[in-house]
């Protein structure tokens, strides 16, 4: 009888504790645990995750890999997919729809783009993560350390805790403790898109629908020296591509072999007050999702316009590139390589006095 009462008390306490907590999880996570996990890796006599080899067993009882779970075609309400198996994703609509209006329409790729094109052998169109593309020992562009295996998370990936080598273990607990309201970067779960230490404001559909008022808000810092803050999206990129990021002032690079200024496009640069880019966003200076910019103040919320306050239009790595991949060389947001005969002159989104 004592034990029955104890269980009742514990049960009521659990209900009370959970009853006052908001559930930030996706519909899939609120549903069956088997959506992501397997107890015995066996269903109907066949393995659930990968092949029957014990070497294919995955930590945390997962039944798939990162990109395996995030493979599919994005639709309203779906989980975020970064890889397609039904052919090339519709990147930005027919004939580049939306590139001239600041609103991308008719696409089913998300903010980070897609690994699809690099999986088809177009190696320079995105990050060639393990399992999707050929892995060779290489030094990242603008980097100094060579490594062979590029993963989604872990010591050789972008997501999760980089101090933990195994990708699954580095992100463990992130999904179940996902906090989309207070992204302070103190834990993986409270970091922007599970990018440890990075802050920002997450668009609730990962920019499946996107406009000047509906988008991610990236964190940036306008700096004048070689030392940057560690919670910005560009700092994340600099973990591997540091030579493209750091330098004395806004015009140099960390690598001593580059002695002249402007050998790489500046990041962490506030566009406020610069005549070169004064026409960004048109007459009203609308936030342009074609060439997004960062802000140093996340308390202002998602920006609909820029040039309203200092440091609200900071150039960052993602102003020009997609994190996962795009159909274009160097994971660029637009087809600059084919311009001027074809393609698109995306530089003009910021450098308006060149148009």
TABEL-V971762 format. One line per field, one symbol per residue. ss: DSSP state (@ for helix, = for strand, . for the rest). psi: psi as a letter, one per 40 degrees, with the letter a starting at -180 (. if undefined). Layout:
# TABEL-V971762
ss = ???
psi = ???
This chain:
# TABEL-V971762
ss = .@@@@@@@@@@@@@@@@@@.......@@@@..@@@.=.....=..=.......@@@..@@@=...@@@@.=...........=..........................=..=..@@@@...@@@=...=..=....==......==.....=.....==......@@@@.....................@@@=....==.........=..=..===.............@@@@@@@@@@@@........................==....@@@........=..@@@..==..@@@....=........==.@@@.=...=...@@@=.............@@@@..@@@.
psi = dddddddddddddddddddehiheiidddeahdeddihdefhhfeiidhaaehdeehiiffieiiddddfhahhiheiihhehhefihihdfahffheeeeehhififiadeaiedddeeegdeeahgihedihhihihiheiehiidhhidiadfadiaheehdhddddeheddefhhedggeediddeihffhheiiahhhefffdhhaeegiihihihhieaehiieeidddddeddfddediihaeeaidheehdiifeihiifhhehehddfeeheadefihhedgiiiieheeeahhdiafdiifeghhideddiiddiieiiffidigddeiedaahgddeddgdee.
